[in-house]
Each structure stands twice: as structure tokens, then as C-alpha cells.
Amino acid sequence: MNVSSSAREETVTYLKMLTIPMPPRCLTRLLGTSNEPGGFTQRLEGKTDTELTNINTRRETNLMDIKLTVPFGEELTKEAGWIQLNRYLYFTARFHLQIEEKQTPDFTVGEILRTYRTTPHSETEVEKVFEEEVTAVDLKETTRSAALSNNLTQKITATIAGAAKPPFYEVSTTIGSALEQTIRSSVAESLRSTNTVSRREMKRFTVRQTIKAGVPELQLAVAGYRKYRRDVYLHYVDYLFVEYKRTAFGLRRKKRNLPRPVGTAHINLIPIHMPLFRLFYWKLEPESSLLYTETEYQNLTRVAHLDRVTFDALRVHEPIKLPMPTREQAPTLYMLSNIAFPLRWVDRRGPWTRQELEKIELEEADGSAWWYQYGPGRKKG
């Protein structure tokens, strides 16, 4: 079975005007004109007051919803990604995060990408598409490290494992209130020590400008960055126990996913509905590569560290109530456990041989019903 482990992201992006001081030649390119097909003024012509209000409202909010689960699905496709409670019992719990991202009006410029000069007698048309390696924030890893630290993982494991009793390993949904305070204090602590995770990546930039004839100064193509805000909420926690157990008359231990679904409903979901934190970051906008003179660039206010994330507490005056799903978000923990664990305990991969695991099972079966019915203790007669 092929399971996509990447988190699903649904985005809706709206154009927002740049607020940084910029040369007039840039404004025409960004806004368009009333005579230019598709220009900003022309696109607003014929709109009713209600439509214009809706446009302004969308431009002010610029919200997009993102769903993210931590630990990531790809980690849980391997046995090492699960917590081993004893020789035959494994466990994991996931945070299902609801993230609201908003584009802020803050805009700044970054590194110089290219330099250009013009001639004294003719205009220079600059139309350039090129690739450049830049440092970008890894938002998934940064969010993950802030939301789910190793210390918090241990506390959640202890709380859920202590409340879930064999043989069904079910917990009451009221356990969410017990988890909330633990999560709140741990996240507040992790925000004070969380570092931004960044990576180097190739980006494609587009520069289209006309430099007037006789411009004496060097022309600089620079990268544009927009500031974004993310509000991170913990929607719910799901958990799963994987137990290897043998039947009364069986020798081989076989896998069970617990708790088992009731019909089509998954009962391993714990609602939380809790605000976690707010983060701000600068996002590179390759299509906003602008052309400035050297003097203009030196006079611009620039951000010192565009590859860093800043965190803040997320204070919400009203309770967060998101609709709970009847099933986990795909890939479910049931699906991931079927990838990470084989049906039989002796078929697990690791620094051991199948023969060694078979010997352990045989030794443990001594004195069992299987031992006397089918094994070495069977009476020959």
C-alpha cells in the first residue's frame, strides 16, 4: 500500500501591495495601468460596492489553513519511530496541528542577486530569469521542534499509557484536560530554547525592468521578502498501541492494533482544541525581485536575519472548537503501523536473526497450552 507521508497543505494566496519605498518604475509593473489588460485599475472597474468590500476583506485577512501532524508520517513507517514500552508492546501519539497563516504588510529586501549598467545613449531592457542558492526557513521542522519536544513526548506517553489498560487500551476523551496543562507548560518551555531550522535551496528569480538611458549609478537586482504570521493550534491527539500476542493454542505472536475501531469510527482520538504559539517568518518572493540604484539600496531598512523565526505566545479570548473527524487524517496510525510492523513478531527486522526470535518464543511457550497440545510436552501415545 502506498501511503503519502507528507502533510496536506491547502493554500489560497492573495496579492497584497508592497509597502516598502520603491522606485516609481516598480509601481507600474506591480499595479498595472487602467489601459493595460489585466491591470489593477481595470480589474476593479464594474465591481459593485459589495464585491469591492469582499476584495478588501480578502486582502486584509489573507488567511490560509494548513494541517500538519507531528511526528511526521515517514518517521512512523519504521519501528524505530515508535516507542517500545516492553518486548511486545509499542506506542505512539501524534499532534494534529491546525495552522492559520496570514500575510502581513511588512516587506523588505535581501541579498543582491545581479548588477546591471546602462549606456549613455539608449535604454537597457532587463528581462532575466535565473537561479540562485538561498537560505530558507524549514517551517515543518521548526514547527515540529517547537510543538513536540522529546520531554513532552515522554510525558504524553506516560499519561496515555498509564490511562490505557489492557486488553483494549482505550482511554476516556476527558484525558484531554489532563494533557492540556502538560502540553501548555512544555510548549512554553520549548519556545524559549527552540532554534530555527533552515536549509539551503535553489530558487528561480525573475527580473523585468527598463533602465533609462544615461543613468549613472549601478543598478542592483535584489530579492524581496514578505513577512508572514502563523498561528498554531493543537486540534487533537491520536494514539495507537501495537501489541504482539499469541493465542492460547498458538506459538507465534501476532500483531494487534489497539484500540480497535468501532465500525468505521476511530476511537483513538483525543480532542484538545488548544492554542499553542504564534510564529513570524520572512518568505522569499522570487517574483518580487526589484531593481534599485546602489544609493537607493543602501538607504533601505533591511532585516538582519531573514532566515530566523521568532515566536510569541498565542492568546485567544474565545475557546477554539474545530470539528472532530470520525477518522484520523490519512495516513492513519493503523496504516502506518502496518508498514512499520510485520504480522508476526519473529519477522521483525533488526540486529537479530529470525532463528533467535523463534528460540525466544519457544522458550516462553514452555508450559503453555500449545506446549502440551502441539509442542515438546505433548504426550506420545
Residue, then its C-alpha position, 0 to 999 in steps of 0.5 A: m500500500n502506498v501511503s503519502s507521508s507528507a502533510r496536506e497543505e491547502t493554500v489560497t494566496y492573495l496579492k497584497m501591495l508592497t509597502i516598502p519605498m520603491p522606485p516609481r518604475c516598480l509601481t507600474r509593473l506591480l499595479g498595472t495601468s487602467n489601459e493595460p489588460g489585466g491591470f489593477t485599475q481595470r480589474l476593479e472597474g464594474k465591481t459593485d460596492t459589495e464585491l469591492t468590500n469582499i476584495n478588501t476583506r480578502r486582502e486584509t485577512n489573507l488567511m490560509d489553513i494548513k494541517l500538519t501532524v507531528p511526528f511526521g508520517e515517514e518517521l512512523t513507517k519504521e519501528a524505530g519511530w515508535i516507542q517500545l514500552n516492553r518486548y511486545l508492546y509499542f506506542t505512539a501519539r501524534f499532534h494534529l496541528q491546525i495552522e492559520e497563516k496570514q500575510t502581513p504588510d511588512f516587506t523588505v529586501g535581501e541579498i543582491l542577486r545581479t548588477y546591471r549598467t546602462t549606456p549613455h545613449s539608449e535604454t537597457e531592457v532587463e528581462k532575466v530569469f535565473e537561479e540562485e542558492v538561498t537560505a530558507v526557513d524549514l517551517k515543518e521542522t521548526t514547527r515540529s521542534a517547537a510543538l513536540s519536544n522529546n520531554l513532552t513526548q515522554k510525558i504524553t506517553a506516560t499519561i496515555a499509557g498509564a490511562a490505557k489498560p489492557p486488553f483494549y487500551e482505550v482511554s476516556t476523551t476527558i484525558g484531554s484536560a489532563l494533557e492540556q496543562t502538560i502540553r501548555s507548560s512544555v510548549a512554553e518551555s520549548l519556545r524559549s530554547t527552540n532554534t530555527v531550522s533552515r536549509r539551503e535551496m535553489k530558487r528561480f528569480t525573475v527580473r523585468q525592468t527598463i533602465k533609462a538611458g544615461v543613468p549613472e549609478l549601478q543598478l542592483a537586482v535584489a530579492g524581496y521578502r514578505k513577512y508572514r504570521r502563523d498561528v498554531y493550534l493543537h486540534y487533537v491527539d491520536y494514539l495507537f498501541v501495537e501489541y504482539k500476542r499469541t493465542a492460547f493454542g498458538l506459538r507465534r505472536k501476532k500483531r494487534n492494533l489497539p484500540r480497535p475501531v468501532g465500525t468505521a469510527h476511530i476511537n483513538l482520538i483525543p480532542i484538545h482544541m488548544p492554542l499553542f504559539r504564534l510564529f513570524y517568518w520572512k518568505l522569499e518572493p522570487e517574483s518580487s525581485l526589484l531593481y534599485t540604484e546602489t544609493e537607493y539600496q543602501n538607504l533601505t531598512r533591511v532585516a538582519h536575519l531573514d532566515r530566523v523565526t521568532f515566536d510569541a505566545l498565542r492568546v485567544h479570548e474565545p475557546i477554539k472548537l474545530p470539528m472532530p473527524t470520525r477518522e484520523q487524517a490519512p495516513t492513519l496510525y493503523m496504516l502506518s503501523n502496518i508498514a512499520f510492523p510485520l504480522r508476526w513478531v519473529d519477522r521483525r527486522g533488526p540486529w537479530t536473526r529470525q532463528e533467535l526470535e523463534k528460540i525466544e518464543l519457544e522458550e516462553a511457550d514452555g508450559s503453555a497450552w500449545w506446549y502440551q497440545y502441539g509442542p515438546g510436552r505433548k504426550k506420545g501415545 
